[in-house]
């Protein structure tokens, strides 16, 4: 058996993109992480944590793995989409359906895909 220790994301500027994800998630940067570092982590309460590492090449194709996120503290999927746009994300593919189901695929400032899904409260309300 194995345990997942970290989810690692390639980055042109690990500190900058980790700082963006910190604002998006509320997770703190790793202790001592600073601009110019080749590896920057976002601390979670338990493993896995998010690790951003510097790579020389830029992103050229669709991610083979991505994060699915949803709103907390009573925020809906649509509110989160708007908040993340305000932080610098862009909508890549809007899969929201008229019945309230679906998700929005977004791009972080370095072009990495992630999906914003309905919150737990939205899923429970719909049944």
RAQUIWO-V346721 format. One record per residue. RES is the residue in one small letter. PHI is phi in degrees with one decimal (NA if undefined). D_LAST is the distance of its C-alpha to the last C-alpha in whole Angstrom. Layout:
BEGIN
res=[RES | RES]
phi=[PHI | PHI]
d_last=[D_LAST | D_LAST]
END
This chain:
BEGIN
res=[x | x | x | x | x | x | x | x | x | x | x | x | x | x | x | x | x | x | x | x | x | x | x | x | x | x | x | x | x | x | x | x | x | x | x | x | x | x | x | x | x | x | x | x | x | x | x | x | x | x | x | x | x | x | x | x | x | x | x | x | x | x | x | x | x | x | x | x | x | x | x | x | x | x | x | x | x | x | x | x | x | x | x | x | x | x | x | x | x | x | x | x | x | x | x | x | x | x | x | x | x | x | x | x | x | x | x | x | x | x | x | x | x | x | x | x | x | x | x | x | x | x | x | x | x | x | x]
phi=[NA | -127.6 | -118.0 | -83.4 | -89.4 | -151.5 | -106.6 | -103.5 | -122.3 | -67.6 | -150.9 | -76.0 | -134.1 | -54.8 | -65.9 | -63.2 | -73.3 | -65.0 | -64.0 | -61.6 | -64.8 | -63.0 | -64.8 | -69.1 | -101.9 | 81.4 | -79.8 | -80.1 | -68.0 | -63.1 | -59.6 | 85.1 | -66.9 | -148.2 | -54.1 | 90.7 | -64.7 | -82.7 | -137.6 | -136.2 | -116.3 | -107.1 | -77.9 | -116.3 | -66.4 | -154.8 | -62.5 | -85.5 | -102.4 | -97.7 | -124.7 | -107.0 | -123.6 | -74.4 | -130.3 | -75.9 | -93.5 | -84.7 | -73.0 | -125.3 | -134.8 | -60.9 | -59.2 | -89.2 | -140.5 | -149.5 | -93.2 | -104.6 | -125.9 | -147.0 | -70.5 | -125.0 | 55.8 | 82.8 | -82.9 | -84.6 | -55.4 | -65.6 | -64.7 | -66.0 | -57.8 | -64.7 | -62.9 | -69.5 | -60.1 | -62.2 | -86.2 | 116.3 | -77.7 | -128.1 | -79.6 | -101.9 | -153.3 | -94.7 | -108.9 | -69.3 | -108.5 | -56.9 | -82.9 | 95.5 | -78.3 | 98.4 | -150.6 | -125.0 | -86.0 | -121.4 | -118.1 | -74.3 | -59.2 | -98.1 | 90.7 | -77.4 | -76.7 | -152.5 | -114.1 | -101.1 | -106.7 | -65.0 | -71.6 | -57.5 | -62.9 | -64.5 | -65.2 | -66.6 | -66.3 | -82.0 | 87.6]
d_last=[35 | 35 | 33 | 31 | 34 | 33 | 31 | 34 | 34 | 38 | 39 | 42 | 42 | 40 | 40 | 39 | 36 | 35 | 36 | 33 | 31 | 32 | 31 | 28 | 26 | 29 | 30 | 34 | 36 | 38 | 41 | 44 | 43 | 45 | 45 | 47 | 46 | 45 | 42 | 39 | 36 | 33 | 33 | 30 | 30 | 30 | 31 | 30 | 31 | 32 | 35 | 37 | 40 | 43 | 43 | 46 | 44 | 42 | 38 | 39 | 36 | 32 | 31 | 31 | 28 | 26 | 24 | 20 | 20 | 17 | 18 | 18 | 20 | 17 | 18 | 16 | 16 | 18 | 20 | 21 | 22 | 25 | 26 | 26 | 28 | 30 | 31 | 33 | 30 | 30 | 27 | 28 | 25 | 22 | 19 | 17 | 15 | 15 | 12 | 11 | 11 | 14 | 17 | 20 | 23 | 26 | 29 | 31 | 34 | 36 | 34 | 31 | 28 | 25 | 21 | 19 | 15 | 12 | 13 | 11 | 10 | 9 | 6 | 5 | 5 | 4 | 0]
END
